[in-house]
């Protein structure tokens, strides 16, 4: 597997984000216009890094690292529905730790997921993240951390 920084690949990004329902995200169905507008306004690049998750030359998803210039970045993983439940989430979280703790010298990584997102909760646990808090009023979200 490899992780490649998103650079001028708006068509591939639109295809990935519009072809799938993101049931564990606030915006479950993304529209092409909103993705293009966000891209043009720098959403995927300003204080963020967006990386393709690639396996055997196939783009299987993206990981968006938010607050990349902060000491404790946040992230969002979105996998093509055909690749969910096949270990890509755990592999990506392990890569994220190597990248952020090694190359970017971060002190902690923070992630959120809904309580009903069992697959992501399992990914967090398998990759060494620890659940720190449950926000009952916030759609039942859990906050997960991984420290250096």
C-alpha positions as CSV (number, residue, x, y, z in Angstrom):
1,X,0.0,0.0,0.0
2,X,1.0,3.6,-0.5
3,X,-0.2,7.0,0.4
4,X,0.1,9.8,-2.1
5,X,-0.6,13.5,-1.6
6,X,-3.6,14.7,-3.5
7,X,-2.4,17.1,-6.3
8,X,-4.7,18.4,-9.0
9,X,-6.8,15.3,-9.1
10,X,-10.3,16.9,-8.6
11,X,-12.0,14.5,-11.1
12,X,-10.9,11.4,-9.1
13,X,-11.8,13.1,-5.8
14,X,-15.3,14.0,-7.1
15,X,-15.8,10.4,-8.4
16,X,-14.8,8.9,-5.0
17,X,-16.9,11.2,-2.9
18,X,-20.0,11.3,-5.0
19,X,-20.2,7.5,-5.8
20,X,-20.7,6.4,-2.2
21,X,-23.0,7.1,0.8
22,X,-21.0,8.1,3.8
23,X,-23.4,6.7,6.5
24,X,-21.2,7.6,9.5
25,X,-20.6,11.2,8.4
26,X,-22.7,14.3,8.9
27,X,-23.0,14.8,5.2
28,X,-23.9,11.3,4.0
29,X,-24.4,12.2,0.3
30,X,-21.9,14.7,-1.2
31,X,-22.7,16.7,-4.3
32,X,-20.3,17.3,-7.0
33,X,-20.8,21.1,-6.8
34,X,-20.0,21.3,-3.1
35,X,-16.8,19.2,-3.6
36,X,-15.6,21.3,-6.4
37,X,-16.3,24.5,-4.5
38,X,-14.6,23.2,-1.4
39,X,-11.6,22.2,-3.5
40,X,-11.4,25.6,-5.2
41,X,-11.6,27.3,-1.8
42,X,-8.7,25.2,-0.5
43,X,-10.6,22.8,1.8
44,X,-8.4,19.8,0.9
45,X,-5.1,21.8,1.2
46,X,-5.3,24.8,3.5
47,X,-4.0,23.7,7.0
48,X,-4.8,20.1,5.7
49,X,-3.2,17.4,3.8
50,X,-5.3,15.0,1.7
51,X,-3.7,11.7,0.7
52,X,-4.9,9.0,-1.6
53,X,-4.9,5.5,-0.1
54,X,-3.6,3.3,-2.9
55,X,-3.3,-0.5,-3.2
56,X,-2.0,-2.2,-6.3
57,X,-2.3,1.1,-8.2
58,X,-6.0,1.4,-7.3
59,X,-7.2,4.4,-5.4
60,X,-9.3,2.8,-2.6
61,X,-9.9,6.0,-0.5
62,X,-8.6,9.2,1.0
63,X,-7.4,10.4,4.3
64,X,-7.7,14.1,5.1
65,X,-5.4,15.3,7.9
66,X,-6.9,18.4,9.4
67,X,-4.9,21.0,11.5
68,X,-1.7,19.7,9.9
69,X,0.2,22.6,11.4
70,X,-1.1,22.0,14.9
71,X,0.7,19.6,17.3
72,X,-2.4,17.5,17.6
73,X,-4.0,16.9,14.1
74,X,-7.4,15.4,13.5
75,X,-8.3,13.2,10.5
76,X,-11.0,11.8,8.3
77,X,-10.8,8.5,6.4
78,X,-13.1,7.8,3.5
79,X,-12.9,4.4,1.8
80,X,-14.6,3.3,-1.4
81,X,-17.5,1.0,-0.3
82,X,-15.9,-2.0,-2.2
83,X,-12.8,-1.8,0.1
84,X,-14.5,-1.3,3.5
85,X,-14.1,-4.1,6.1
86,X,-10.9,-5.4,4.4
87,X,-8.2,-4.0,6.7
88,X,-7.5,-0.7,4.9
89,X,-8.7,1.4,7.9
90,X,-6.2,-0.2,10.3
91,X,-3.3,-0.1,7.8
92,X,-4.1,3.6,7.2
93,X,-4.2,4.4,10.9
94,X,-0.8,2.7,11.4
95,X,0.6,4.6,8.4
96,X,-0.8,7.8,9.9
97,X,1.0,7.2,13.1
98,X,4.3,6.6,11.3
99,X,3.8,9.7,9.2
100,X,2.7,12.1,11.8
101,X,4.9,11.0,14.7
102,X,7.9,10.3,12.5
103,X,8.0,12.8,9.6
104,X,5.8,15.5,11.0
105,X,6.9,15.3,14.7
106,X,3.3,15.5,16.2
107,X,2.7,14.6,19.8
108,X,-0.9,13.2,19.5
109,X,-3.4,12.2,16.9
110,X,-7.1,12.7,17.5
111,X,-10.0,11.1,15.8
112,X,-13.8,11.0,16.2
113,X,-16.3,8.4,15.3
114,X,-20.0,7.8,16.0
115,X,-20.8,5.1,18.6
116,X,-22.6,3.1,15.9
117,X,-19.6,3.0,13.6
118,X,-18.4,-0.4,14.9
119,X,-15.9,-1.0,12.1
120,X,-14.1,2.3,12.8
121,X,-14.1,1.7,16.5
122,X,-12.5,-1.7,15.9
123,X,-9.9,0.0,13.6
124,X,-9.0,2.5,16.3
125,X,-8.5,-0.3,18.9
126,X,-6.5,-2.5,16.6
127,X,-4.2,0.4,15.7
128,X,-3.5,1.3,19.3
129,X,-5.8,4.3,19.8
130,X,-7.6,4.7,23.1
131,X,-11.1,6.0,23.6
132,X,-11.1,9.0,25.8
133,X,-14.6,10.4,25.8
134,X,-18.1,9.9,24.7
135,X,-20.2,12.9,23.7
136,X,-23.8,11.8,24.2
137,X,-25.3,15.0,23.0
138,X,-23.2,15.1,19.9
139,X,-24.7,12.3,17.9
140,X,-23.0,9.8,20.3
141,X,-19.5,10.5,19.1
142,X,-16.4,9.0,20.7
143,X,-13.1,10.8,20.8
144,X,-10.0,8.6,20.3
145,X,-6.4,9.4,20.8
146,X,-3.0,8.0,20.0
147,X,0.0,9.5,21.8
148,X,3.6,9.3,20.6
